[in-house]
């Protein structure tokens, strides 16, 4: 079931990660809000959550019976 991601989609997801990481590095309180934690907030974790959410919303991830 594994399908290699296209270069275009990988570039988009990489940019999304970079943008989110930049945003959450500047605004750690927003990262804490997204992660729903008060300690051990890492902007990298918040950025990965954003990318994972985007991936889960891709049509090719959703299966229909």
Secondary structure, DSSP 8 states (H G I E B T S, - for coil): ------HHHHHHHHHHHHHHHHHHHH-HHHHHHHHT-SSS--HHHHHHHHHHHHHHTSTTT----
